[in-house]
Amino acid sequence: MSLSQAQKKAFRSIGHHLNPVVTVSENGVSENLLAELNRALTDHELIKVKLALPERDERAAMVAELITNSRADLVQTIGKMALLYRRNPQVNPKLSNVTRFENHHGRY
């Protein structure tokens, strides 16, 4: 699923207030990291990932790998942060960053 520009804009607005829930270090992508990433995406749908890598090219490659392995959509990258989204049709509304935002601010 590719996101529309309007969806990306709304998700960037939500993501601005989020703290990173997953941190990727120079150790790369491990099974534990992917499990945590998938759990976070399932629970929250929209998450911020911190990329603790010094080189821009390494960060871009890592984001590509995370997207491939998690089947998430990239909303935005800024510096060492990436904002990822994966829709969960059975999400818990109390955990979903998207649903909580919509409930407080109306539909995006």
Jmol script that loads the backbone (N, CA, C; Angstrom):
load data "model"
ATOM      1  N   MET A   1       0.841  -1.175   0.000  1.00  0.00           N
ATOM      2  CA  MET A   1       0.000   0.000   0.000  1.00  0.00           C
ATOM      3  C   MET A   1       0.885   1.237   0.000  1.00  0.00           C
ATOM      4  N   SER A   2       0.640   2.143  -0.914  1.00  0.00           N
ATOM      5  CA  SER A   2       1.397   3.389  -0.871  1.00  0.00           C
ATOM      6  C   SER A   2       0.492   4.474  -0.301  1.00  0.00           C
ATOM      7  N   LEU A   3       1.092   5.340   0.451  1.00  0.00           N
ATOM      8  CA  LEU A   3       0.357   6.395   1.134  1.00  0.00           C
ATOM      9  C   LEU A   3       0.180   7.603   0.230  1.00  0.00           C
ATOM     10  N   SER A   4      -0.964   8.256   0.341  1.00  0.00           N
ATOM     11  CA  SER A   4      -1.183   9.498  -0.395  1.00  0.00           C
ATOM     12  C   SER A   4      -0.388  10.617   0.275  1.00  0.00           C
ATOM     13  N   GLN A   5      -0.231  11.707  -0.438  1.00  0.00           N
ATOM     14  CA  GLN A   5       0.483  12.855   0.136  1.00  0.00           C
ATOM     15  C   GLN A   5      -0.267  13.400   1.357  1.00  0.00           C
ATOM     16  N   ALA A   6      -1.598  13.378   1.310  1.00  0.00           N
ATOM     17  CA  ALA A   6      -2.394  13.865   2.446  1.00  0.00           C
ATOM     18  C   ALA A   6      -2.188  12.969   3.670  1.00  0.00           C
ATOM     19  N   GLN A   7      -2.152  11.659   3.446  1.00  0.00           N
ATOM     20  CA  GLN A   7      -1.907  10.742   4.558  1.00  0.00           C
ATOM     21  C   GLN A   7      -0.514  10.973   5.142  1.00  0.00           C
ATOM     22  N   LYS A   8       0.480  11.106   4.275  1.00  0.00           N
ATOM     23  CA  LYS A   8       1.847  11.336   4.756  1.00  0.00           C
ATOM     24  C   LYS A   8       1.920  12.621   5.577  1.00  0.00           C
ATOM     25  N   LYS A   9       1.243  13.660   5.112  1.00  0.00           N
ATOM     26  CA  LYS A   9       1.255  14.926   5.833  1.00  0.00           C
ATOM     27  C   LYS A   9       0.618  14.757   7.217  1.00  0.00           C
ATOM     28  N   ALA A  10      -0.518  14.060   7.271  1.00  0.00           N
ATOM     29  CA  ALA A  10      -1.191  13.831   8.553  1.00  0.00           C
ATOM     30  C   ALA A  10      -0.315  12.990   9.473  1.00  0.00           C
ATOM     31  N   PHE A  11       0.322  11.951   8.933  1.00  0.00           N
ATOM     32  CA  PHE A  11       1.171  11.078   9.739  1.00  0.00           C
ATOM     33  C   PHE A  11       2.420  11.808  10.224  1.00  0.00           C
ATOM     34  N   ARG A  12       2.969  12.699   9.402  1.00  0.00           N
ATOM     35  CA  ARG A  12       4.125  13.497   9.845  1.00  0.00           C
ATOM     36  C   ARG A  12       3.724  14.383  11.027  1.00  0.00           C
ATOM     37  N   SER A  13       2.518  14.923  10.967  1.00  0.00           N
ATOM     38  CA  SER A  13       2.022  15.763  12.052  1.00  0.00           C
ATOM     39  C   SER A  13       1.896  14.952  13.349  1.00  0.00           C
ATOM     40  N   ILE A  14       1.363  13.735  13.240  1.00  0.00           N
ATOM     41  CA  ILE A  14       1.247  12.859  14.410  1.00  0.00           C
ATOM     42  C   ILE A  14       2.642  12.458  14.888  1.00  0.00           C
ATOM     43  N   GLY A  15       3.490  12.070  13.956  1.00  0.00           N
ATOM     44  CA  GLY A  15       4.825  11.569  14.278  1.00  0.00           C
ATOM     45  C   GLY A  15       5.722  12.588  14.941  1.00  0.00           C
ATOM     46  N   HIS A  16       5.466  13.851  14.690  1.00  0.00           N
ATOM     47  CA  HIS A  16       6.284  14.908  15.285  1.00  0.00           C
ATOM     48  C   HIS A  16       6.311  14.803  16.810  1.00  0.00           C
ATOM     49  N   HIS A  17       5.202  14.352  17.395  1.00  0.00           N
ATOM     50  CA  HIS A  17       5.066  14.300  18.854  1.00  0.00           C
ATOM     51  C   HIS A  17       5.460  12.954  19.454  1.00  0.00           C
ATOM     52  N   LEU A  18       5.842  12.007  18.608  1.00  0.00           N
ATOM     53  CA  LEU A  18       6.177  10.671  19.103  1.00  0.00           C
ATOM     54  C   LEU A  18       7.641  10.574  19.516  1.00  0.00           C
ATOM     55  N   ASN A  19       7.895   9.695  20.451  1.00  0.00           N
ATOM     56  CA  ASN A  19       9.264   9.338  20.816  1.00  0.00           C
ATOM     57  C   ASN A  19       9.632   8.048  20.085  1.00  0.00           C
ATOM     58  N   PRO A  20      10.912   7.850  19.787  1.00  0.00           N
ATOM     59  CA  PRO A  20      11.304   6.601  19.120  1.00  0.00           C
ATOM     60  C   PRO A  20      11.027   5.399  20.021  1.00  0.00           C
ATOM     61  N   VAL A  21      10.457   4.344  19.441  1.00  0.00           N
ATOM     62  CA  VAL A  21      10.168   3.132  20.208  1.00  0.00           C
ATOM     63  C   VAL A  21      11.136   2.001  19.861  1.00  0.00           C
ATOM     64  N   VAL A  22      11.860   2.163  18.769  1.00  0.00           N
ATOM     65  CA  VAL A  22      12.858   1.177  18.353  1.00  0.00           C
ATOM     66  C   VAL A  22      14.120   1.938  17.977  1.00  0.00           C
ATOM     67  N   THR A  23      15.273   1.412  18.417  1.00  0.00           N
ATOM     68  CA  THR A  23      16.561   1.999  18.051  1.00  0.00           C
ATOM     69  C   THR A  23      17.382   0.957  17.327  1.00  0.00           C
ATOM     70  N   VAL A  24      17.895   1.335  16.147  1.00  0.00           N
ATOM     71  CA  VAL A  24      18.746   0.455  15.354  1.00  0.00           C
ATOM     72  C   VAL A  24      20.181   0.934  15.524  1.00  0.00           C
ATOM     73  N   SER A  25      21.055   0.030  15.959  1.00  0.00           N
ATOM     74  CA  SER A  25      22.453   0.393  16.163  1.00  0.00           C
ATOM     75  C   SER A  25      23.307  -0.146  15.018  1.00  0.00           C
ATOM     76  N   GLU A  26      24.615   0.000  15.164  1.00  0.00           N
ATOM     77  CA  GLU A  26      25.537  -0.478  14.132  1.00  0.00           C
ATOM     78  C   GLU A  26      25.556  -1.999  14.039  1.00  0.00           C
ATOM     79  N   ASN A  27      24.943  -2.684  15.023  1.00  0.00           N
ATOM     80  CA  ASN A  27      24.865  -4.144  14.977  1.00  0.00           C
ATOM     81  C   ASN A  27      23.941  -4.626  13.871  1.00  0.00           C
ATOM     82  N   GLY A  28      23.111  -3.739  13.337  1.00  0.00           N
ATOM     83  CA  GLY A  28      22.243  -4.099  12.230  1.00  0.00           C
ATOM     84  C   GLY A  28      20.922  -4.697  12.681  1.00  0.00           C
ATOM     85  N   VAL A  29      20.295  -5.394  11.742  1.00  0.00           N
ATOM     86  CA  VAL A  29      18.965  -5.954  11.976  1.00  0.00           C
ATOM     87  C   VAL A  29      19.093  -7.375  12.505  1.00  0.00           C
ATOM     88  N   SER A  30      18.590  -7.591  13.700  1.00  0.00           N
ATOM     89  CA  SER A  30      18.595  -8.921  14.304  1.00  0.00           C
ATOM     90  C   SER A  30      17.155  -9.430  14.377  1.00  0.00           C
ATOM     91  N   GLU A  31      16.995 -10.688  14.719  1.00  0.00           N
ATOM     92  CA  GLU A  31      15.649 -11.240  14.890  1.00  0.00           C
ATOM     93  C   GLU A  31      14.908 -10.502  16.008  1.00  0.00           C
ATOM     94  N   ASN A  32      15.614 -10.189  17.087  1.00  0.00           N
ATOM     95  CA  ASN A  32      14.986  -9.474  18.205  1.00  0.00           C
ATOM     96  C   ASN A  32      14.533  -8.077  17.781  1.00  0.00           C
ATOM     97  N   LEU A  33      15.360  -7.404  17.010  1.00  0.00           N
ATOM     98  CA  LEU A  33      15.000  -6.066  16.547  1.00  0.00           C
ATOM     99  C   LEU A  33      13.767  -6.141  15.658  1.00  0.00           C
ATOM    100  N   LEU A  34      13.732  -7.096  14.736  1.00  0.00           N
ATOM    101  CA  LEU A  34      12.569  -7.236  13.858  1.00  0.00           C
ATOM    102  C   LEU A  34      11.316  -7.600  14.645  1.00  0.00           C
ATOM    103  N   ALA A  35      11.460  -8.449  15.665  1.00  0.00           N
ATOM    104  CA  ALA A  35      10.314  -8.812  16.502  1.00  0.00           C
ATOM    105  C   ALA A  35       9.776  -7.577  17.214  1.00  0.00           C
ATOM    106  N   GLU A  36      10.661  -6.749  17.755  1.00  0.00           N
ATOM    107  CA  GLU A  36      10.245  -5.526  18.452  1.00  0.00           C
ATOM    108  C   GLU A  36       9.617  -4.534  17.466  1.00  0.00           C
ATOM    109  N   LEU A  37      10.200  -4.403  16.286  1.00  0.00           N
ATOM    110  CA  LEU A  37       9.666  -3.512  15.251  1.00  0.00           C
ATOM    111  C   LEU A  37       8.256  -3.950  14.864  1.00  0.00           C
ATOM    112  N   ASN A  38       8.079  -5.245  14.610  1.00  0.00           N
ATOM    113  CA  ASN A  38       6.763  -5.747  14.221  1.00  0.00           C
ATOM    114  C   ASN A  38       5.749  -5.606  15.345  1.00  0.00           C
ATOM    115  N   ARG A  39       6.169  -5.837  16.592  1.00  0.00           N
ATOM    116  CA  ARG A  39       5.263  -5.659  17.722  1.00  0.00           C
ATOM    117  C   ARG A  39       4.828  -4.192  17.814  1.00  0.00           C
ATOM    118  N   ALA A  40       5.782  -3.292  17.683  1.00  0.00           N
ATOM    119  CA  ALA A  40       5.473  -1.859  17.784  1.00  0.00           C
ATOM    120  C   ALA A  40       4.533  -1.421  16.659  1.00  0.00           C
ATOM    121  N   LEU A  41       4.779  -1.886  15.432  1.00  0.00           N
ATOM    122  CA  LEU A  41       3.913  -1.528  14.309  1.00  0.00           C
ATOM    123  C   LEU A  41       2.510  -2.111  14.493  1.00  0.00           C
ATOM    124  N   THR A  42       2.429  -3.331  14.995  1.00  0.00           N
ATOM    125  CA  THR A  42       1.127  -3.958  15.229  1.00  0.00           C
ATOM    126  C   THR A  42       0.348  -3.190  16.295  1.00  0.00           C
ATOM    127  N   ASP A  43       1.019  -2.818  17.361  1.00  0.00           N
ATOM    128  CA  ASP A  43       0.355  -2.099  18.460  1.00  0.00           C
ATOM    129  C   ASP A  43       0.026  -0.657  18.106  1.00  0.00           C
ATOM    130  N   HIS A  44       0.984   0.053  17.523  1.00  0.00           N
ATOM    131  CA  HIS A  44       0.870   1.506  17.374  1.00  0.00           C
ATOM    132  C   HIS A  44       0.608   1.986  15.952  1.00  0.00           C
ATOM    133  N   GLU A  45       0.807   1.151  14.946  1.00  0.00           N
ATOM    134  CA  GLU A  45       0.649   1.459  13.525  1.00  0.00           C
ATOM    135  C   GLU A  45       1.670   2.483  13.021  1.00  0.00           C
ATOM    136  N   LEU A  46       1.812   3.600  13.700  1.00  0.00           N
ATOM    137  CA  LEU A  46       2.744   4.655  13.300  1.00  0.00           C
ATOM    138  C   LEU A  46       3.808   4.771  14.376  1.00  0.00           C
ATOM    139  N   ILE A  47       5.066   4.545  13.989  1.00  0.00           N
ATOM    140  CA  ILE A  47       6.146   4.580  14.983  1.00  0.00           C
ATOM    141  C   ILE A  47       7.338   5.357  14.457  1.00  0.00           C
ATOM    142  N   LYS A  48       8.107   5.857  15.407  1.00  0.00           N
ATOM    143  CA  LYS A  48       9.357   6.541  15.103  1.00  0.00           C
ATOM    144  C   LYS A  48      10.498   5.598  15.455  1.00  0.00           C
ATOM    145  N   VAL A  49      11.462   5.472  14.541  1.00  0.00           N
ATOM    146  CA  VAL A  49      12.618   4.598  14.718  1.00  0.00           C
ATOM    147  C   VAL A  49      13.875   5.462  14.717  1.00  0.00           C
ATOM    148  N   LYS A  50      14.718   5.257  15.721  1.00  0.00           N
ATOM    149  CA  LYS A  50      15.996   5.977  15.783  1.00  0.00           C
ATOM    150  C   LYS A  50      17.065   5.124  15.115  1.00  0.00           C
ATOM    151  N   LEU A  51      17.810   5.738  14.218  1.00  0.00           N
ATOM    152  CA  LEU A  51      18.876   5.051  13.486  1.00  0.00           C
ATOM    153  C   LEU A  51      20.216   5.549  14.015  1.00  0.00           C
ATOM    154  N   ALA A  52      20.809   4.784  14.923  1.00  0.00           N
ATOM    155  CA  ALA A  52      22.066   5.187  15.552  1.00  0.00           C
ATOM    156  C   ALA A  52      23.243   4.767  14.684  1.00  0.00           C
ATOM    157  N   LEU A  53      23.255   5.272  13.467  1.00  0.00           N
ATOM    158  CA  LEU A  53      24.316   4.976  12.505  1.00  0.00           C
ATOM    159  C   LEU A  53      24.916   6.295  12.032  1.00  0.00           C
ATOM    160  N   PRO A  54      26.234   6.375  11.923  1.00  0.00           N
ATOM    161  CA  PRO A  54      26.862   7.655  11.596  1.00  0.00           C
ATOM    162  C   PRO A  54      26.710   8.091  10.131  1.00  0.00           C
ATOM    163  N   GLU A  55      26.697   7.152   9.217  1.00  0.00           N
ATOM    164  CA  GLU A  55      26.699   7.496   7.787  1.00  0.00           C
ATOM    165  C   GLU A  55      25.294   7.522   7.188  1.00  0.00           C
ATOM    166  N   ARG A  56      25.032   8.533   6.385  1.00  0.00           N
ATOM    167  CA  ARG A  56      23.734   8.688   5.736  1.00  0.00           C
ATOM    168  C   ARG A  56      23.395   7.481   4.861  1.00  0.00           C
ATOM    169  N   ASP A  57      24.372   6.986   4.104  1.00  0.00           N
ATOM    170  CA  ASP A  57      24.134   5.834   3.234  1.00  0.00           C
ATOM    171  C   ASP A  57      23.769   4.596   4.042  1.00  0.00           C
ATOM    172  N   GLU A  58      24.422   4.410   5.190  1.00  0.00           N
ATOM    173  CA  GLU A  58      24.105   3.276   6.064  1.00  0.00           C
ATOM    174  C   GLU A  58      22.683   3.394   6.602  1.00  0.00           C
ATOM    175  N   ARG A  59      22.296   4.610   6.971  1.00  0.00           N
ATOM    176  CA  ARG A  59      20.937   4.817   7.484  1.00  0.00           C
ATOM    177  C   ARG A  59      19.903   4.531   6.396  1.00  0.00           C
ATOM    178  N   ALA A  60      20.164   4.995   5.178  1.00  0.00           N
ATOM    179  CA  ALA A  60      19.226   4.760   4.072  1.00  0.00           C
ATOM    180  C   ALA A  60      19.094   3.271   3.783  1.00  0.00           C
ATOM    181  N   ALA A  61      20.206   2.544   3.800  1.00  0.00           N
ATOM    182  CA  ALA A  61      20.162   1.101   3.576  1.00  0.00           C
ATOM    183  C   ALA A  61      19.407   0.403   4.704  1.00  0.00           C
ATOM    184  N   MET A  62      19.601   0.857   5.928  1.00  0.00           N
ATOM    185  CA  MET A  62      18.923   0.265   7.079  1.00  0.00           C
ATOM    186  C   MET A  62      17.420   0.493   6.993  1.00  0.00           C
ATOM    187  N   VAL A  63      17.013   1.697   6.609  1.00  0.00           N
ATOM    188  CA  VAL A  63      15.584   1.996   6.471  1.00  0.00           C
ATOM    189  C   VAL A  63      14.974   1.091   5.405  1.00  0.00           C
ATOM    190  N   ALA A  64      15.667   0.927   4.290  1.00  0.00           N
ATOM    191  CA  ALA A  64      15.171   0.050   3.221  1.00  0.00           C
ATOM    192  C   ALA A  64      15.009  -1.379   3.727  1.00  0.00           C
ATOM    193  N   GLU A  65      15.962  -1.851   4.516  1.00  0.00           N
ATOM    194  CA  GLU A  65      15.895  -3.203   5.062  1.00  0.00           C
ATOM    195  C   GLU A  65      14.735  -3.336   6.057  1.00  0.00           C
ATOM    196  N   LEU A  66      14.549  -2.333   6.890  1.00  0.00           N
ATOM    197  CA  LEU A  66      13.449  -2.366   7.861  1.00  0.00           C
ATOM    198  C   LEU A  66      12.090  -2.387   7.157  1.00  0.00           C
ATOM    199  N   ILE A  67      11.946  -1.586   6.122  1.00  0.00           N
ATOM    200  CA  ILE A  67      10.691  -1.528   5.375  1.00  0.00           C
ATOM    201  C   ILE A  67      10.405  -2.872   4.708  1.00  0.00           C
ATOM    202  N   THR A  68      11.429  -3.452   4.102  1.00  0.00           N
ATOM    203  CA  THR A  68      11.268  -4.746   3.435  1.00  0.00           C
ATOM    204  C   THR A  68      10.862  -5.824   4.437  1.00  0.00           C
ATOM    205  N   ASN A  69      11.542  -5.874   5.571  1.00  0.00           N
ATOM    206  CA  ASN A  69      11.289  -6.929   6.553  1.00  0.00           C
ATOM    207  C   ASN A  69       9.990  -6.743   7.333  1.00  0.00           C
ATOM    208  N   SER A  70       9.508  -5.517   7.450  1.00  0.00           N
ATOM    209  CA  SER A  70       8.303  -5.270   8.257  1.00  0.00           C
ATOM    210  C   SER A  70       7.058  -5.031   7.401  1.00  0.00           C
ATOM    211  N   ARG A  71       7.238  -4.874   6.100  1.00  0.00           N
ATOM    212  CA  ARG A  71       6.138  -4.548   5.183  1.00  0.00           C
ATOM    213  C   ARG A  71       5.454  -3.236   5.589  1.00  0.00           C
ATOM    214  N   ALA A  72       6.239  -2.309   6.087  1.00  0.00           N
ATOM    215  CA  ALA A  72       5.716  -0.997   6.493  1.00  0.00           C
ATOM    216  C   ALA A  72       5.948   0.011   5.370  1.00  0.00           C
ATOM    217  N   ASP A  73       5.261   1.129   5.464  1.00  0.00           N
ATOM    218  CA  ASP A  73       5.463   2.243   4.542  1.00  0.00           C
ATOM    219  C   ASP A  73       6.329   3.292   5.222  1.00  0.00           C
ATOM    220  N   LEU A  74       7.256   3.844   4.473  1.00  0.00           N
ATOM    221  CA  LEU A  74       8.070   4.942   4.982  1.00  0.00           C
ATOM    222  C   LEU A  74       7.285   6.238   4.817  1.00  0.00           C
ATOM    223  N   VAL A  75       7.068   6.929   5.922  1.00  0.00           N
ATOM    224  CA  VAL A  75       6.373   8.206   5.888  1.00  0.00           C
ATOM    225  C   VAL A  75       7.388   9.322   5.692  1.00  0.00           C
ATOM    226  N   GLN A  76       8.514   9.240   6.442  1.00  0.00           N
ATOM    227  CA  GLN A  76       9.493  10.318   6.403  1.00  0.00           C
ATOM    228  C   GLN A  76      10.777   9.880   7.086  1.00  0.00           C
ATOM    229  N   THR A  77      11.896  10.429   6.616  1.00  0.00           N
ATOM    230  CA  THR A  77      13.144  10.325   7.368  1.00  0.00           C
ATOM    231  C   THR A  77      13.691  11.739   7.535  1.00  0.00           C
ATOM    232  N   ILE A  78      14.150  12.001   8.744  1.00  0.00           N
ATOM    233  CA  ILE A  78      14.824  13.270   9.021  1.00  0.00           C
ATOM    234  C   ILE A  78      16.030  12.931   9.875  1.00  0.00           C
ATOM    235  N   GLY A  79      17.202  13.200   9.355  1.00  0.00           N
ATOM    236  CA  GLY A  79      18.419  12.919  10.101  1.00  0.00           C
ATOM    237  C   GLY A  79      18.501  11.463  10.489  1.00  0.00           C
ATOM    238  N   LYS A  80      18.514  11.208  11.795  1.00  0.00           N
ATOM    239  CA  LYS A  80      18.653   9.843  12.294  1.00  0.00           C
ATOM    240  C   LYS A  80      17.319   9.259  12.753  1.00  0.00           C
ATOM    241  N   MET A  81      16.216   9.829  12.287  1.00  0.00           N
ATOM    242  CA  MET A  81      14.885   9.339  12.640  1.00  0.00           C
ATOM    243  C   MET A  81      14.127   8.936  11.381  1.00  0.00           C
ATOM    244  N   ALA A  82      13.388   7.838  11.506  1.00  0.00           N
ATOM    245  CA  ALA A  82      12.504   7.396  10.427  1.00  0.00           C
ATOM    246  C   ALA A  82      11.118   7.202  11.011  1.00  0.00           C
ATOM    247  N   LEU A  83      10.110   7.573  10.247  1.00  0.00           N
ATOM    248  CA  LEU A  83       8.724   7.410  10.652  1.00  0.00           C
ATOM    249  C   LEU A  83       8.111   6.339   9.758  1.00  0.00           C
ATOM    250  N   LEU A  84       7.655   5.244  10.371  1.00  0.00           N
ATOM    251  CA  LEU A  84       7.113   4.108   9.628  1.00  0.00           C
ATOM    252  C   LEU A  84       5.650   3.904   9.979  1.00  0.00           C
ATOM    253  N   TYR A  85       4.878   3.433   8.993  1.00  0.00           N
ATOM    254  CA  TYR A  85       3.458   3.166   9.192  1.00  0.00           C
ATOM    255  C   TYR A  85       3.109   1.808   8.596  1.00  0.00           C
ATOM    256  N   ARG A  86       2.336   1.040   9.346  1.00  0.00           N
ATOM    257  CA  ARG A  86       1.758  -0.195   8.820  1.00  0.00           C
ATOM    258  C   ARG A  86       0.366  -0.327   9.423  1.00  0.00           C
ATOM    259  N   ARG A  87      -0.623  -0.359   8.551  1.00  0.00           N
ATOM    260  CA  ARG A  87      -2.018  -0.436   9.001  1.00  0.00           C
ATOM    261  C   ARG A  87      -2.284  -1.787   9.651  1.00  0.00           C
ATOM    262  N   ASN A  88      -3.048  -1.754  10.735  1.00  0.00           N
ATOM    263  CA  ASN A  88      -3.492  -2.960  11.421  1.00  0.00           C
ATOM    264  C   ASN A  88      -5.010  -2.871  11.529  1.00  0.00           C
ATOM    265  N   PRO A  89      -5.744  -3.695  10.756  1.00  0.00           N
ATOM    266  CA  PRO A  89      -7.206  -3.598  10.774  1.00  0.00           C
ATOM    267  C   PRO A  89      -7.815  -3.964  12.131  1.00  0.00           C
ATOM    268  N   GLN A  90      -7.092  -4.682  12.970  1.00  0.00           N
ATOM    269  CA  GLN A  90      -7.625  -5.082  14.274  1.00  0.00           C
ATOM    270  C   GLN A  90      -6.858  -4.420  15.418  1.00  0.00           C
ATOM    271  N   VAL A  91      -6.420  -3.207  15.184  1.00  0.00           N
ATOM    272  CA  VAL A  91      -5.604  -2.508  16.174  1.00  0.00           C
ATOM    273  C   VAL A  91      -6.428  -2.161  17.419  1.00  0.00           C
ATOM    274  N   ASN A  92      -5.765  -2.156  18.561  1.00  0.00           N
ATOM    275  CA  ASN A  92      -6.374  -1.696  19.804  1.00  0.00           C
ATOM    276  C   ASN A  92      -6.399  -0.167  19.744  1.00  0.00           C
ATOM    277  N   PRO A  93      -7.586   0.458  19.757  1.00  0.00           N
ATOM    278  CA  PRO A  93      -7.651   1.920  19.623  1.00  0.00           C
ATOM    279  C   PRO A  93      -6.919   2.677  20.728  1.00  0.00           C
ATOM    280  N   LYS A  94      -6.729   2.038  21.869  1.00  0.00           N
ATOM    281  CA  LYS A  94      -6.019   2.706  22.965  1.00  0.00           C
ATOM    282  C   LYS A  94      -4.510   2.731  22.722  1.00  0.00           C
ATOM    283  N   LEU A  95      -4.014   1.849  21.856  1.00  0.00           N
ATOM    284  CA  LEU A  95      -2.579   1.790  21.581  1.00  0.00           C
ATOM    285  C   LEU A  95      -2.195   2.500  20.287  1.00  0.00           C
ATOM    286  N   SER A  96      -3.084   2.533  19.316  1.00  0.00           N
ATOM    287  CA  SER A  96      -2.767   3.083  17.998  1.00  0.00           C
ATOM    288  C   SER A  96      -2.547   4.590  18.069  1.00  0.00           C
ATOM    289  N   ASN A  97      -1.383   5.023  17.623  1.00  0.00           N
ATOM    290  CA  ASN A  97      -1.098   6.465  17.566  1.00  0.00           C
ATOM    291  C   ASN A  97      -2.024   7.164  16.590  1.00  0.00           C
ATOM    292  N   VAL A  98      -2.386   6.501  15.494  1.00  0.00           N
ATOM    293  CA  VAL A  98      -3.259   7.089  14.482  1.00  0.00           C
ATOM    294  C   VAL A  98      -4.678   7.236  15.024  1.00  0.00           C
ATOM    295  N   THR A  99      -5.222   6.169  15.598  1.00  0.00           N
ATOM    296  CA  THR A  99      -6.589   6.200  16.120  1.00  0.00           C
ATOM    297  C   THR A  99      -6.727   7.198  17.260  1.00  0.00           C
ATOM    298  N   ARG A 100      -5.754   7.210  18.156  1.00  0.00           N
ATOM    299  CA  ARG A 100      -5.813   8.162  19.274  1.00  0.00           C
ATOM    300  C   ARG A 100      -5.809   9.589  18.749  1.00  0.00           C
ATOM    301  N   PHE A 101      -4.988   9.879  17.742  1.00  0.00           N
ATOM    302  CA  PHE A 101      -4.943  11.222  17.166  1.00  0.00           C
ATOM    303  C   PHE A 101      -6.282  11.562  16.518  1.00  0.00           C
ATOM    304  N   GLU A 102      -6.826  10.617  15.738  1.00  0.00           N
ATOM    305  CA  GLU A 102      -8.101  10.862  15.065  1.00  0.00           C
ATOM    306  C   GLU A 102      -9.212  11.119  16.082  1.00  0.00           C
ATOM    307  N   ASN A 103      -9.198  10.383  17.173  1.00  0.00           N
ATOM    308  CA  ASN A 103     -10.246  10.560  18.187  1.00  0.00           C
ATOM    309  C   ASN A 103     -10.173  11.934  18.845  1.00  0.00           C
ATOM    310  N   HIS A 104      -8.975  12.509  18.926  1.00  0.00           N
ATOM    311  CA  HIS A 104      -8.823  13.823  19.543  1.00  0.00           C
ATOM    312  C   HIS A 104      -8.942  14.974  18.562  1.00  0.00           C
ATOM    313  N   HIS A 105      -8.590  14.720  17.286  1.00  0.00           N
ATOM    314  CA  HIS A 105      -8.493  15.818  16.329  1.00  0.00           C
ATOM    315  C   HIS A 105      -9.368  15.643  15.094  1.00  0.00           C
ATOM    316  N   GLY A 106     -10.156  14.617  15.027  1.00  0.00           N
ATOM    317  CA  GLY A 106     -10.969  14.364  13.833  1.00  0.00           C
ATOM    318  C   GLY A 106     -10.179  13.568  12.805  1.00  0.00           C
ATOM    319  N   ARG A 107     -10.847  13.108  11.805  1.00  0.00           N
ATOM    320  CA  ARG A 107     -10.247  12.257  10.769  1.00  0.00           C
ATOM    321  C   ARG A 107      -9.221  13.059   9.981  1.00  0.00           C
ATOM    322  N   TYR A 108      -8.130  12.389   9.550  1.00  0.00           N
ATOM    323  CA  TYR A 108      -7.103  13.074   8.755  1.00  0.00           C
ATOM    324  C   TYR A 108      -7.500  13.204   7.323  1.00  0.00           C
TER     325      TYR A 108
END
end "model"
wireframe off; spacefill off
backbone 0.3
color backbone group
